[in-house]
Amino acid sequence: MGPQISKRGRVKHGQDKQMAEFVFLSEKNRERYLQIISPAGKFMARLGIHPNILSLTGLVLSAFSGLIYSTGAFFWGAWVLVLAGTCDALDGQLARQAGKDSLFGAFFDSTLDRFSEVFIFLGLAWHFSGGAVLFEVKAGNPATSQSPVAVLLIILAITGSFMVSYTRARAEGVGVNCTVGLMQRPERIILLIIGSLVASIPVIGQLVMKLTLLVLAVLSNVTALHRMIYVKKELFRKTRAQ
């Protein structure tokens, strides 16, 4: 897996050379996506929009997506999530093009990302716990969607998501640049979007969403474990080199 480009424009190195892994979202596809949204970033830079405003917009859209997910309308929840993800990617473009790239901006953006994921998973947890539909956009009877297993998978997916971020932060705290792993945030969001769109198919929708949550729960925690192993090897290598 080649070097990754962060949302704030910094190149990330330090990929695990010793553990081969499948690339869910290739670097080429990342670059293509950034090229597609680049004109929007330039336009916002000309308007003088601050990148933190765009980060907050992504948070609000993620919360709205979670609200839609709570009704079981996976298809529309996915499309709002696409908009939220676009804002999440554009804030980095905007920061670079407007010359407002900063350490606090990167910290602020990363912190809001965690809240965004929680809002989305909260909506899904509400749906699969059989919670009452909060507004008229709905898909099926809430009582028929009750699934303790799905709620458990959502908890595990949230745990994995946070552990992926935590292991990287702690690794950087001990001097290891750790960006390895299959299920990083862009991959998690893309997988959830794809699963949600397929889950809009009648009859099989609930099953597809549960399978999507299963994959998210397993692979996010595997990614956290991968990072723990990687950091151990890197620290051992640095100790031997001293």
C-alpha positions as CSV (number, residue, x, y, z in Angstrom):
1,M,0.0,0.0,0.0
2,G,1.7,3.2,-1.1
3,P,2.0,6.5,0.8
4,Q,-1.4,8.1,1.6
5,I,-2.4,11.7,1.2
6,S,-4.1,13.1,4.2
7,K,-7.1,15.4,4.0
8,R,-4.9,18.3,5.1
9,G,-2.6,17.6,2.2
10,R,0.3,16.0,4.0
11,V,1.9,12.8,2.6
12,K,1.8,9.9,4.9
13,H,4.6,7.3,4.8
14,G,5.6,4.4,7.0
15,Q,3.5,1.7,5.4
16,D,4.1,-1.8,6.6
17,K,6.5,-3.5,4.3
18,Q,6.4,-6.8,6.0
19,M,2.6,-7.5,6.1
20,A,1.0,-7.7,2.7
21,E,-2.6,-6.4,2.6
22,F,-5.4,-6.0,0.2
23,V,-6.0,-2.4,-0.8
24,F,-9.7,-1.5,-0.5
25,L,-9.3,2.0,-1.8
26,S,-6.3,2.4,-4.1
27,E,-4.1,5.5,-4.1
28,K,-5.0,6.1,-7.8
29,N,-8.7,6.2,-7.0
30,R,-8.0,8.6,-4.1
31,E,-6.2,10.9,-6.5
32,R,-8.9,10.7,-9.1
33,Y,-11.5,11.6,-6.5
34,L,-9.5,14.6,-5.3
35,Q,-9.1,15.8,-8.8
36,I,-12.8,15.6,-9.4
37,I,-13.6,17.7,-6.3
38,S,-10.7,20.1,-6.7
39,P,-12.7,22.7,-8.7
40,A,-15.2,23.0,-5.9
41,G,-12.3,23.5,-3.4
42,K,-10.8,26.3,-5.6
43,F,-14.2,28.0,-5.9
44,M,-14.8,27.9,-2.1
45,A,-11.2,29.3,-1.6
46,R,-12.1,32.2,-3.9
47,L,-15.2,32.8,-1.8
48,G,-13.1,33.0,1.3
49,I,-14.8,30.1,3.1
50,H,-12.8,28.8,6.1
51,P,-12.0,25.1,6.0
52,N,-13.3,24.7,9.5
53,I,-16.7,25.8,8.4
54,L,-16.7,23.0,5.8
55,S,-15.6,20.5,8.5
56,L,-18.6,21.6,10.6
57,T,-20.9,21.3,7.6
58,G,-19.7,17.7,7.2
59,L,-20.5,17.0,10.8
60,V,-24.1,18.4,10.4
61,L,-24.6,16.4,7.3
62,S,-23.4,13.2,9.1
63,A,-25.8,13.9,11.9
64,F,-28.6,14.3,9.4
65,S,-27.5,11.1,7.7
66,G,-27.7,9.3,11.1
67,L,-31.3,10.7,11.5
68,I,-32.3,9.3,8.1
69,Y,-30.6,5.9,8.9
70,S,-32.7,5.8,12.1
71,T,-35.8,5.6,9.9
72,G,-34.5,2.6,7.9
73,A,-34.2,4.7,4.7
74,F,-30.7,3.4,3.9
75,F,-30.7,4.6,0.3
76,W,-31.2,8.3,1.3
77,G,-29.0,8.0,4.3
78,A,-26.2,6.9,2.0
79,W,-26.5,9.8,-0.3
80,V,-26.5,12.3,2.5
81,L,-23.4,10.5,3.7
82,V,-21.8,11.0,0.3
83,L,-22.3,14.7,0.7
84,A,-20.8,14.6,4.2
85,G,-17.8,12.7,2.9
86,T,-17.3,15.2,0.1
87,C,-17.2,18.0,2.7
88,D,-14.8,16.0,4.7
89,A,-12.5,15.7,1.7
90,L,-12.9,19.2,0.5
91,D,-11.9,20.8,3.8
92,G,-8.3,19.6,3.2
93,Q,-8.4,20.9,-0.4
94,L,-9.7,24.2,0.8
95,A,-7.1,24.5,3.6
96,R,-4.3,24.1,1.1
97,Q,-5.7,26.3,-1.6
98,A,-6.6,29.1,0.8
99,G,-3.3,28.8,2.7
100,K,-5.1,28.0,5.9
101,D,-3.6,24.6,6.6
102,S,-2.8,24.4,10.3
103,L,-2.1,21.9,13.0
104,F,-5.3,22.9,14.9
105,G,-7.3,22.5,11.7
106,A,-6.1,19.0,11.3
107,F,-6.8,18.3,14.9
108,F,-10.3,19.9,14.7
109,D,-11.1,18.0,11.5
110,S,-10.0,14.6,13.0
111,T,-12.0,15.2,16.2
112,L,-15.2,16.1,14.2
113,D,-14.7,12.9,12.2
114,R,-15.1,10.8,15.3
115,F,-18.3,12.6,16.2
116,S,-19.6,12.2,12.7
117,E,-19.1,8.4,12.8
118,V,-20.9,8.2,16.2
119,F,-23.9,10.1,14.8
120,I,-24.2,7.7,11.8
121,F,-23.9,4.6,14.0
122,L,-26.3,6.0,16.5
123,G,-28.9,6.3,13.8
124,L,-28.4,2.7,12.7
125,A,-28.5,1.5,16.4
126,W,-31.8,3.4,16.8
127,H,-33.2,1.6,13.8
128,F,-32.1,-1.9,14.7
129,S,-33.2,-1.4,18.3
130,G,-36.8,-0.9,17.0
131,G,-36.9,2.8,18.0
132,A,-39.9,4.8,16.9
133,V,-39.6,6.5,13.5
134,L,-39.0,10.2,14.2
135,F,-40.4,11.6,10.9
136,E,-42.3,10.3,7.9
137,V,-39.4,9.1,5.8
138,K,-39.4,5.4,6.8
139,A,-38.7,2.0,5.4
140,G,-40.8,-0.8,6.9
141,N,-42.2,-1.5,10.4
142,P,-39.7,-0.6,13.1
143,A,-40.8,-3.6,15.1
144,T,-39.7,-6.0,12.3
145,S,-36.2,-4.5,12.1
146,Q,-35.3,-5.2,15.8
147,S,-32.1,-7.1,15.9
148,P,-29.9,-7.3,19.0
149,V,-27.2,-8.9,16.9
150,A,-27.1,-5.8,14.6
151,V,-26.9,-3.5,17.6
152,L,-24.0,-5.6,18.9
153,L,-22.2,-5.3,15.5
154,I,-22.7,-1.6,15.6
155,I,-21.1,-1.3,19.0
156,L,-18.2,-3.4,17.8
157,A,-17.9,-1.3,14.6
158,I,-17.8,1.9,16.7
159,T,-15.2,0.3,19.0
160,G,-13.1,-0.7,16.0
161,S,-13.4,2.7,14.4
162,F,-12.2,4.5,17.6
163,M,-9.4,2.0,18.1
164,V,-8.1,2.5,14.6
165,S,-7.8,6.2,15.4
166,Y,-6.5,5.6,18.9
167,T,-3.7,3.2,17.9
168,R,-2.5,5.7,15.3
169,A,-2.5,8.6,17.8
170,R,-0.7,6.5,20.5
171,A,1.8,5.2,17.9
172,E,2.7,8.8,16.9
173,G,3.1,9.6,20.6
174,V,5.9,7.0,20.8
175,G,7.5,8.1,17.6
176,V,6.0,5.7,15.1
177,N,4.1,6.9,12.0
178,C,1.3,4.3,11.8
179,T,-1.1,4.6,8.8
180,V,-1.3,0.9,8.0
181,G,-4.4,-1.2,7.8
182,L,-7.3,-2.0,5.5
183,M,-10.2,-0.3,7.1
184,Q,-9.3,3.3,7.7
185,R,-11.9,6.0,7.8
186,P,-12.4,6.6,4.0
187,E,-12.7,2.8,3.5
188,R,-15.2,2.5,6.3
189,I,-17.4,5.3,4.9
190,I,-17.2,3.9,1.3
191,L,-18.1,0.4,2.5
192,L,-21.1,1.8,4.5
193,I,-22.3,3.8,1.5
194,I,-22.1,0.8,-0.8
195,G,-23.8,-1.5,1.7
196,S,-26.5,1.1,2.3
197,L,-27.2,1.5,-1.4
198,V,-27.5,-2.3,-1.9
199,A,-29.6,-2.5,1.3
200,S,-32.2,-0.4,-0.4
201,I,-33.2,-3.5,-2.4
202,P,-36.5,-4.8,-1.0
203,V,-36.6,-8.1,0.9
204,I,-32.8,-8.5,1.3
205,G,-32.2,-4.9,2.6
206,Q,-32.0,-5.7,6.3
207,L,-29.8,-8.7,5.7
208,V,-27.4,-6.7,3.5
209,M,-27.1,-4.0,6.1
210,K,-26.4,-6.5,8.8
211,L,-23.7,-8.1,6.7
212,T,-22.2,-4.7,6.0
213,L,-22.1,-4.0,9.8
214,L,-20.4,-7.4,10.3
215,V,-17.7,-6.6,7.8
216,L,-17.2,-3.1,9.4
217,A,-17.0,-4.6,12.9
218,V,-14.5,-7.3,12.0
219,L,-12.2,-5.4,9.6
220,S,-12.0,-2.2,11.7
221,N,-10.9,-4.2,14.8
222,V,-8.5,-6.3,12.6
223,T,-7.0,-3.0,11.4
224,A,-6.5,-1.9,15.0
225,L,-4.8,-5.2,15.8
226,H,-2.7,-4.9,12.6
227,R,-1.5,-1.5,13.9
228,M,-0.6,-2.9,17.3
229,I,1.5,-5.6,15.7
230,Y,3.1,-3.0,13.3
231,V,4.0,-0.6,16.1
232,K,5.6,-3.4,18.1
233,K,7.7,-4.4,15.2
234,E,8.7,-0.8,14.5
235,L,9.7,-0.1,18.1
236,F,11.7,-3.4,18.2
237,R,13.4,-2.4,15.0
238,K,14.3,1.0,16.4
239,T,15.6,-0.5,19.6
240,R,17.9,-2.9,17.7
241,A,19.2,-0.1,15.5
242,Q,20.3,2.0,18.5
